[in-house]
Amino acid sequence: MPTRPVRRVLIAGGGIGGLAAALALQRKGFGVTVFECADALRDGGAGLHIWTNGTIVLDRLGVAGPVLEVAPAQQICHFGTWRGEMFGAWPVGDFVTEYGRPTLAVERSVLHSILHDALHGDPVRTGARVVGFDQDSEGVTVRLADGRHERGDILIGADGIHSVVRAGLFGDTPARFNGYIAWRGKGRLEHELIPPGSFYALFGRGTRFTYYDVAPGVVHWMSVANGPAGGHDERGVAAMLAERHRGWMPPVQDILAASPEEDIIRSDVFDRKPDRRWGIGRVTLLGDAVHPITFNIGQGACQALEDALVLAERLDACRDDPGRALRRYERERRGRTASMQRVAWLIGRMGAVEHPLLIAAREVFMRLVWPALAFRIAEHNQIAYARRWSPPPPPMPSTEEENRWPITS
Ligand SMILES: Cc1cc2nc3c(=O)[nH]c(=O)nc-3n(C[C@H](O)[C@H](O)[C@H](O)COP(=O)(O)OP(=O)(O)OC[C@H]3O[C@@H](n4cnc5c(N)ncnc54)[C@H](O)[C@@H]3O)c2cc1C
């Protein structure tokens, strides 16, 4: 029996994944409505690395220009011990020559509002909590917490790791706690040891500290430590972190000292094992709702961006048969995101080791493998996929002054 072509897409969740999906679908001519449970549209105060594969997607969504105006291109990622012995560095600035777009560091809230501003006709409903859905052969009805119902042709669950849409499809299975907690903050300082466009990841005993600049004089950092889930910070968290990282290489203490305590965000780190099931009928999932990837490879948001583009492409190519379009999208995305979930989990385990022998083994491994082999594998597995969307590389900027990438989207 012929099916009515898809016109209106419902999206649960207005995070980076949900907004990117809305934008990708609007650009293909679909009507979209995004239901966001928060009263105001925002995304936390922390920073994000958007690797070159994510920047290429932003380009395709038509928003690379405004993002690159405010987000510094990353040149180099350094890895080392808490004492300051360096294992090696990844020259991520080279991705520009190879793929035409940089890896960048951006404030999460900035990326979020650029995606939101690019949407036509403000399709986002805030204060709209999705509590369930029903589907039939003609469409999907979303149920909201305030008792309202909304009807559309398909539903995308982009409602994060504790997804209600996922629970409605496959049952409510709890996410997996990884045994460590991340504290994120923002330091306001210029420092000779924080050259523009550089990222540092320092490893200690069951603890880590990473930092990078997101704007001149603005440094985002993350302190990670093993511990139980469900804790809360009292006043004095800044002093606790300064004590945890006492003796770490400079400028760790300077960064912490320059960071207002009220900006510090604490997150228990959860993920899930890769899942073969992503959707049923007219309903599918996207981003952390289906493939949460721990921060260890900085690809969670990048993969949500890729999902959005592939989903819109598949739906556009098969408007009369949404079930088929969604299953194609899921097949295309499943393997790629599953491997990232596994790698990120593994690197997280490696970062969490506490036994001195395991720490020594990690250091040998990182010295031998990290600078060259791991970089090549990361490029091959994470970046090269996006070449399909990549424009031909424009000429390289010639001076440091032109460190921001020219806008061609
Ligand atoms: C410490 C840390 C560092 C990270 N660093 C990076 C990085 O450098 N690079 C990178 O690419 N990724 C990184 N990530 C991962 C990245 O943050 C996530 O993968 C990404 O934000 C997922 O986006 P999403 O839209 O799928 O989900 P979310 O960001 O979780 O958005 C879900 C949205 O749905 C809303 N929602 C939830 N339930 C409902 C409901 N029932 N009804 C309506 N709305 C609902 C929420 O309010 C939220 O707005 C990091 C994650 C962490 C924790």
Ligand as a Chemical Component Dictionary entry (heavy atoms), coordinates in Angstrom:
data_LIG
# 
_chem_comp.id                   LIG 
_chem_comp.type                 NON-POLYMER 
_chem_comp.pdbx_formal_charge   0 
_chem_comp.three_letter_code    LIG 
# 
loop_
_chem_comp_atom.comp_id 
_chem_comp_atom.atom_id 
_chem_comp_atom.alt_atom_id 
_chem_comp_atom.type_symbol 
_chem_comp_atom.charge 
_chem_comp_atom.model_Cartn_x 
_chem_comp_atom.model_Cartn_y 
_chem_comp_atom.model_Cartn_z 
_chem_comp_atom.pdbx_ordinal 
LIG C1  C1  C 0 32.898 15.584 30.181 1  
LIG C2  C2  C 0 32.473 15.434 28.743 2  
LIG C3  C3  C 0 33.276 15.943 27.726 3  
LIG C4  C4  C 0 32.904 15.773 26.379 4  
LIG N1  N1  N 0 33.720 16.261 25.394 5  
LIG C5  C5  C 0 33.366 16.094 24.098 6  
LIG C6  C6  C 0 34.198 16.618 23.044 7  
LIG O1  O1  O 0 35.224 17.256 23.295 8  
LIG N2  N2  N 0 33.805 16.402 21.744 9  
LIG C7  C7  C 0 32.669 15.704 21.438 10 
LIG O2  O2  O 0 32.363 15.544 20.234 11 
LIG N3  N3  N 0 31.861 15.212 22.411 12 
LIG C8  C8  C 0 32.179 15.381 23.724 13 
LIG N4  N4  N 0 31.365 14.903 24.707 14 
LIG C9  C9  C 0 30.151 14.164 24.332 15 
LIG C10 C10 C 0 29.013 15.103 23.954 16 
LIG O3  O3  O 0 28.802 16.029 24.993 17 
LIG C11 C11 C 0 27.735 14.328 23.719 18 
LIG O4  O4  O 0 27.986 13.189 22.937 19 
LIG C12 C12 C 0 26.716 15.195 22.985 20 
LIG O5  O5  O 0 26.412 16.329 23.764 21 
LIG C13 C13 C 0 25.449 14.391 22.726 22 
LIG O6  O6  O 0 24.464 15.234 22.187 23 
LIG P1  P1  P 0 22.954 14.746 22.138 24 
LIG O7  O7  O 0 22.189 15.850 21.512 25 
LIG O8  O8  O 0 22.868 13.384 21.545 26 
LIG O9  O9  O 0 22.524 14.548 23.667 27 
LIG P2  P2  P 0 22.413 15.652 24.855 28 
LIG O10 O10 O 0 23.465 16.679 24.725 29 
LIG O11 O11 O 0 22.329 14.855 26.086 30 
LIG O12 O12 O 0 21.019 16.347 24.548 31 
LIG C14 C14 C 0 19.782 15.736 24.860 32 
LIG C15 C15 C 0 18.728 16.834 24.973 33 
LIG O13 O13 O 0 17.463 16.200 25.168 34 
LIG C16 C16 C 0 16.774 16.845 26.229 35 
LIG N5  N5  N 0 15.875 15.832 26.788 36 
LIG C17 C17 C 0 16.200 14.781 27.579 37 
LIG N6  N6  N 0 15.106 14.056 27.867 38 
LIG C18 C18 C 0 14.061 14.668 27.236 39 
LIG C19 C19 C 0 12.670 14.382 27.144 40 
LIG N7  N7  N 0 12.126 13.329 27.773 41 
LIG N8  N8  N 0 11.873 15.220 26.419 42 
LIG C20 C20 C 0 12.403 16.303 25.783 43 
LIG N9  N9  N 0 13.720 16.619 25.861 44 
LIG C21 C21 C 0 14.533 15.796 26.550 45 
LIG C22 C22 C 0 17.875 17.312 27.169 46 
LIG O14 O14 O 0 17.436 18.383 27.997 47 
LIG C23 C23 C 0 18.956 17.744 26.181 48 
LIG O15 O15 O 0 18.782 19.090 25.774 49 
LIG C24 C24 C 0 31.706 15.074 26.054 50 
LIG C25 C25 C 0 30.875 14.599 27.082 51 
LIG C26 C26 C 0 31.251 14.775 28.407 52 
LIG C27 C27 C 0 30.338 14.237 29.496 53 
# 
loop_
_chem_comp_bond.comp_id 
_chem_comp_bond.atom_id_1 
_chem_comp_bond.atom_id_2 
_chem_comp_bond.value_order 
_chem_comp_bond.pdbx_ordinal 
LIG C1  C2  SING 1  
LIG C2  C3  SING 2  
LIG C2  C26 DOUB 3  
LIG C3  C4  DOUB 4  
LIG C4  N1  SING 5  
LIG C4  C24 SING 6  
LIG N1  C5  DOUB 7  
LIG C5  C6  SING 8  
LIG C5  C8  SING 9  
LIG C6  O1  DOUB 10 
LIG C6  N2  SING 11 
LIG N2  C7  SING 12 
LIG C7  O2  DOUB 13 
LIG C7  N3  SING 14 
LIG N3  C8  DOUB 15 
LIG C8  N4  SING 16 
LIG N4  C9  SING 17 
LIG N4  C24 SING 18 
LIG C9  C10 SING 19 
LIG C10 O3  SING 20 
LIG C10 C11 SING 21 
LIG C11 O4  SING 22 
LIG C11 C12 SING 23 
LIG C12 O5  SING 24 
LIG C12 C13 SING 25 
LIG C13 O6  SING 26 
LIG O6  P1  SING 27 
LIG P1  O7  DOUB 28 
LIG P1  O8  SING 29 
LIG P1  O9  SING 30 
LIG O9  P2  SING 31 
LIG P2  O10 DOUB 32 
LIG P2  O11 SING 33 
LIG P2  O12 SING 34 
LIG O12 C14 SING 35 
LIG C14 C15 SING 36 
LIG C15 O13 SING 37 
LIG C15 C23 SING 38 
LIG O13 C16 SING 39 
LIG C16 N5  SING 40 
LIG C16 C22 SING 41 
LIG N5  C17 SING 42 
LIG N5  C21 SING 43 
LIG C17 N6  DOUB 44 
LIG N6  C18 SING 45 
LIG C18 C19 SING 46 
LIG C18 C21 DOUB 47 
LIG C19 N7  SING 48 
LIG C19 N8  DOUB 49 
LIG N8  C20 SING 50 
LIG C20 N9  DOUB 51 
LIG N9  C21 SING 52 
LIG C22 O14 SING 53 
LIG C22 C23 SING 54 
LIG C23 O15 SING 55 
LIG C24 C25 DOUB 56 
LIG C25 C26 SING 57 
LIG C26 C27 SING 58 
# 
